[in-house]
Amino acid sequence: MGTKASVGKPNVAGAVFVAPVGTTLPATATESLNSAFKNLGYVSEDGVTNTNGPEVSEIKAWGGDVILSPYSGKKDEWKLKLVSVLNPDVLAAVYGPDNVSGTLASGVTVRANSNEPPSMVWVIDMICSDGEDTAAKRVVIPNGKVSGLADIVYKDSDAVGYEITIAALKGDSAFGYDSHKEYMKKTSGTSGSNG
């Protein structure tokens, strides 16, 4: 196993894909995605951030000593900024498919309302490299819901984008009830020896 650090870069063929829940999920880092997946184009230079830590509560004894820290849950959230704002698939992912109609050529209508967005399947593809070895890495979120949308800023010195938070909810039994899975596969390089 290598001891070098790695960076995560987007796959040149696309980095973030979305499909309706129930779409056949990939089970490896490199297999082709089902045709139902839509490519959401560019993500901002900030990349993708995953918050995936346990939530604990502290129980204190008289006097203030912490005597127990029971596990109360685990949040699995993904944050990213989609910057291909003219892509109707991006708009549908952000606002919900029922709130977006038309094409860019004929005219697109986006409805902003309080309707709850549907859960969708999200796939994030990237390439990881440590200078010697390169591997494809794929994150599969079988039940992801847009749970947050940051302020949308329109100005001439920055790219317009939709900075969203995706809540990765528990998957079904076929997915092992996991909120997401990560797959990696070496695509080039030397070996897996210590370096």
N, C-alpha and C positions, 0 to 999 in steps of 0.2 A: 504494500500500500504506500503510495507516494506521500511525502510530507510537505510538499510545496503548496502554496496558496493558489487559489483559482479565482478568475473573474467570470461573471455571467454576462454574456452578450446575447442580443436577440438573434434568432435564426433569420438568415437573410430572406427566406421564403415567407416570413411572417412570424410574429411573436405571440399574439393573443387571438384566440378563436373562440367562438360561442356557438351553441346549438341548443335546440329544445331538449328539455329533460326527457329521457327515454331514448335518446340517440345512442347508438352503439359506442361504447367508450373504448379508447385505445388502451392497451395493456402493456405497451413497451414505449421506449423513448423514440423509436424511429419508424414505427409502422404508419402508413398513410391514414389520415383522418377520414371519417365518414363524410360523404358529400354534403351532409346537412350542416357541417361546420362552416361558419362565415368568418373570413379573415378581417380583423378590425384594424389593420394597418399599423401606422406608427404609434409608438408610446414615447412620451417625453424622455429627455435625457436623464431624468431621475430614476428611470427604470421601474421596477416592481418591488414593493415592500410587503413582507409577510409578517404579521403579528400572530405568533403561535405559541403563546405561553400559558401556563396554568394559572388559574385564579384560586387564591387561598385566602382564608379568613383567619385572623389570629384570635385565639381565646386566651385571655389573661387571668392569672390568679390574683387574688387580693394582694395588693402591693405592686402590681404592674408587670410581673414576670410573665413572658409568653410561655404557656405550657402545652398548647396544641396549635397546629396549623393545618386544619382539615382542608382537603382539596374540594373546592366547590364548583369547579367547572374548568373549561378550557376554551379560550377564544381563538378562532382561526379566521383571520381577516387578511385580505389582499388589497393593497392600494396601488393605483396606477393612474396615469393621465393619458387618455386617448386623444391624439391630436389630428387624426384624419376626420375632421369635423364635417366634411362634405360627403362622407360615406353614410348612406342611409342605414347600413347594418350597424354602424357605430351609434347612430341616433336611436335605433330600435333597442340596442343593448342598454343604453342609458335610460331612456324614457319608457321602455316596454314596447314590444312589437305591435300591440294594439293601438299605440299612440303615434305611430309613424306610418304615413302613406305616401305613395307616389315615388317618382324617380327624380334624379337631379335634372334630367332633360325635360321632363314634363312638369316638374314642380313638386317639391316635397312639403308636406304639412306635418308639423310636430305639435302634438297636444300635450301641454303641461297640466297635470291634474293630480289629485290625491289618490288615484287608483294604485293599489299595491302592485309593485312590479313582480313578474313571475320569476320563479327559480329557473335557472338555465345551467347548462353544462359549460364550463370554462376550461380551456386548455391554454397553458402558457409554455411556449417552446423557447429554449435558449441553448447556447453553446458555451460550455465551460472548458477552460484551458489553463494549464499551469506552466506553459512554455514547452513542455515535452509531450504531454498527452492532451488530446482533445476529446471531449465527450458531448454527446447530445443529452440534454436534460429536459424532461417534460413533466409539468405539473398538471394533474387532472383533478378538477373540482366538479364532482357529479351533481351537486345541488347548491349552486351559488346564487345569491340574491344581491342585487345592488342595494346596499343599506345606507349609502351616503353619497352625496354629490357636493363637492366644494363650490365656492363661488366661481362663476364663469366670467372671466375678465376679457373684455374686448379693447385692445389698445394696439398701437402700431409698433410697439417695441417688443412684443412677446407673442408667441404662437397661441391662438385660441385653442382651448382643449377642455375636455370633460374629465376632471379628477374624481374618480369614483372609488368607493370602498365596496368590496365584494365580501359579504359574509358567507364563508364556506360552512354550510350546514351538514349535518350527518347524512351520509349516503345510505343507500338501501342495503339489504342483506347480500346481494350479489357483489357489492363493492366492499363488503366486510364492515359496514356501518362507519367507515372512515370519512372524515370531512374532506380530505384530499390525499392523493398518493403522488409520490415523486418517482420517476423512472430515469435511470441514467444508463448510457451505453457508449463505450469507447468508439470513436470514429476514426482516429488516427493517433500516431505517436509510437513510443518505444515499448515500454513495459509497465507493469504494475509494481515494480520493485521500489524499495526506499530510495529517495534521492536527496 
